[in-house]
């Protein structure tokens, strides 16, 4: 790996297909931006940088915090990261950002692992990694890196880029400023590096109480980006950690942790939602500032390249100097950086540096190179793309679905206030809720893929999610007959002792799946709304004098009904037309407009069925700051006692089926017992909400 004076990289061959993320990835791969990344099978900094080139040219990660259960919005992020890695023959990592011990539990870790597996996403080693002898799965925890994170923090302190602040949280907040007013420097901002190191080490040793000190980055309190106003990197928390126990009493914050975790794991494209866009400058700042110790081998090669420019006599040194000038915004307020900024500020294409200026430039760069890592990262990029092999963040629009809320706080409120029946309530947008409701991983993946990826926030109608689900379920699930609101139907001209077996396909489009049999008897049960004593206009089902077909059986003619003392209809009477049995030559001898389903009352299986609907009546339940609880749909869960065809007793927990004319259902995985299933409605056969809101 010799250092020579290369020419600036050729313009990238952009790939115009796909979405903006894939275009960015193609750009990076075309310009060989992954060439400075090394991998020895496990995450690491200096150790990994001495190994071979990373066999995975693309690495992505899903980095959940183990402080709750995942929801449908997370599914988009999971699939996006997983599918990008898969399509580029790269590696997908599952990493827990477990830096907040007060809110994290092993229960959430286990739940997230379970649900990501259920979604079909694999974090195992890739085939290319296997060829290099790397067999470890890519399941990681930020807590694995606590020692490295601490060492990097000490490095920042030693260079003057971080300091211990002894203000309390209220004072830090008050001095932060606003969107229109600059912040104010902390009175502790000018502590010496030695004093800050001593305080930080004492923080680690547990000598201070919670909140007594924090470690902050020294950036710019007047920055228009509030995230860059000396953000907190570490805080004191005397709390038990679910993995590290009581080993630590200081914990790094997310913005500091996740960029370094990405780099340690060689993540190439750190994909996150748009709310993190303003955090990207801090992401880049941290990695570029610690590059000399994070990527020592790459940094040494970069310095060799700078040295080669310094001795070049062909004009390359002057060209490089102008690249340095273009990166001037990377310089901060250290003495070395201020001096360099003053030197290069006058340079331009029209006013290039003089020979003496060039000598001074290289002398300064090579004398204290650690101060110039961010500048070199940008200035050398035209010669050696991504010279330190750092991770880069890209943002995409989060998933917003109508009639759904994805706020962790509000979902928790629904659960704790018992508006729903736990975290896996089928009405909740948690992925545990979706799984129990009966959604399939394939339908969720198809939904996420069809949505695509953009940087524009928008709302997706819930009906699109349901349509994707129906598309996935329709060719897969078998059919059965279920009467959800039973009303007795008595066939007066049929022998009470006679029993006739009827047949129907398990699936109407797959004869190879066989047929199902169910008995026809004198006393049947039909849906209550399949009868009207006085029919409305356009009603073609049962009413006195009308004929309908009983599916897979006979045409019958209604003769009347029975009522109780309150006038409620308690039974319907009809006569069977004998030569009209389905599948016989006379089946079409009598034309009817109505076709209804039924079961034999004596043979049907009684069953609890839960009719789930959308949890909210408003498309955006919390829009405008209104009380989202006021929009809860009182009919989001209706429990009925239904009658199902006899073979339904064989349906096991977790098995999906279509109730003909009603919708798709699943035998509840928790409450179903052998031979006694309890069914949850997954979705109706067609969208009824569009009609309601029309």
Secondary structure, 3 states (H helix, E strand, C coil): CCCCCCCCCCCCCCCCCCCHHHHHHHHHHHCCCCCCCEECCCCCCCCHHHCEECCCCCEEEECCCCCCCCEHHHHHHHHHHHHHHHHCCCEEEEEECCCCCCCCCHHHHHHHHHHHHHCCCCCCCCHHHHHCCCCCCCEEEHHHHHHHHHHHHHHHHHCCCEEEECCCHHHHHHCCCCCCCCCCCCCCCCCCHHHHHHHHHHHHCCCCCCCCCEEEECCCCCCCCHHHCCCEEEEECCCCECCCECCCCEEECHHHHHHHHHHHCCCCEEEEEHHHHHHHHHHHHHHHHHHHHHCHHHHHHHHHHHHHHHCCCCCHHHHHHHHHHHCHHHCCCCHHHHHHHHHHCCCCCCCCCCHHHHHHHHHHHHHCHHHHHHHHHHHCCCCCCCCCCCCEEEEECCCEECCCCCCHHHHHHHHHCCCCCCCCCCCCCEHHHHHHHCCCHHHHHHHHHHHCCCCCCCEECHHHHHHHHHHHHHCCCEEECEECCEEEEEECCCCCCCCEEEEEECCCCCHHHCEEEEEECCEEEEEHHHECCCCCCCCCCECCCCEEEECCCCEEEEEEEEECCCCCEEEEEEEEEHHHCCCCHHHHCCCCCEEECCEECCCCEEEEEEEECCCECCCCCCHHHCCHHHHECCCCEEEEEEEECHHHHHCCCCCEEEECCCEEEEECCCCCECCECCEEEEEECCCCHHHHHC
